[in-house]
Structures are given as C-alpha cells and as structure tokens.
Amino acid sequence: MSNVNADFGHKAERIIRDKGMTKRAVSEKSGIPYSSLNSTLKGYRAVTLEFIIALAEAVGVSPSDLLPSQFVAEALASKEGEAK
C-alpha cells in the first residue's frame, strides 16, 4: 500500500467517524458499494476523483478536505510559485 493511499484512507475514515457516520451509511448515501468503499479506505484499491467526490458529498465535506496532506502542501507551494 502506498503512503498516499494509506494517508487518504486514514483521513477519510477519521472524517467519517467525526461526522458520526458508519462506512455502511456512507456506502448507502454515496452509492459506492460497501466492498469498494472498504477496499479503497484500506488502500487495496486506487483512489479516483469520482470516488473522492462521491465520498465528500456523502459525508458533507469539500473534496479537498479528503486529500492527503502531501497534495495540499504541493498545491499551496504551486500556488505560491504562480503568485511570484
């Protein structure tokens, strides 16, 4: 399992818990089959943009809230470079 997949899964599971939801409820609300949701959160399946958007909508957060910190840091650094 890559660090990005692991980071994504840990962060997403924490957000799901913080929202007081279960993975089963998120699966039903998002339309993502439970086995696919669980496999992706455990890092066994690749994370796709469609998955991130569906998960974010189901738990009521912005898709960027689910991104691993590496992506957020890279995006901020890139933005700062563009501003100069």
N, C-alpha and C positions, 0 to 999 in steps of 0.2 A: 504494500500500500504506500502510495506516495505521500509526502508530507502535506501537499495541497489537499488531497482527498481526505486525509485524516483530520486536518485543521477544519476543513469545511464540515465534515460530519460531526465533530465535537461541538463546533459553534452552533450548527443547526439544531442539534439535539438539546443544547443548553437553552436556545431560544424557544424551542417547543415546550420544554419544561417550564421556563419562566412565564410563558403565556398560559400555563395551566392546562395544556393540551396533551393528548397521548399521540403516539405515532399512528395508531389506528384511526383516531379522529382526523388527523391531518391527511391521512390517506383518503378517507371518505370525502373530505371537504375539497381536496385538491384534484381528485380523480386519478392520482398516482396509485397504481396497485401497491398494496402493502409490502409485498415481497420486493418490489423495485425500490420503494422508499427506504426500506430497511437495508437492503444491499448497498444502496448509494450512501446512506449515512454511515455505514460500517466501512466504506471505502472499497467495496468489491466491484462497484460499477463506476464508470466515469460520470462526472457531474456535467450536465449540459445546461445551456442557457435556459431552455424550456423548463427544465427541472427546477432551476433556481427561481424562475418567475412564478411557476405554479406553487411552489413551496412558500414563497414570500406572500403571495396573495392569500393562501390558506391560513397562514399564521398572523397576517396583518402587519407585516413589516415591509420595508423597502428591500428590493433585491440586493442593493449594496450592503445592507445590514448582514447578509448571509456570507458575503465574500470573506475569504481568509485575509488576515492582516497583511500578508505579503502583497496581495493585489491592491489593497487600499494604499499602502505605503508607496508602491510603484506608481499608482495613478497620481498621487499627490506630488511625487517627485517629478513626474512627467509634466504635470500642470505648471509647477514652478519653473521648469525649464522653458516652457512655452511663453510664460509671462515675461521672461528676461529679454 
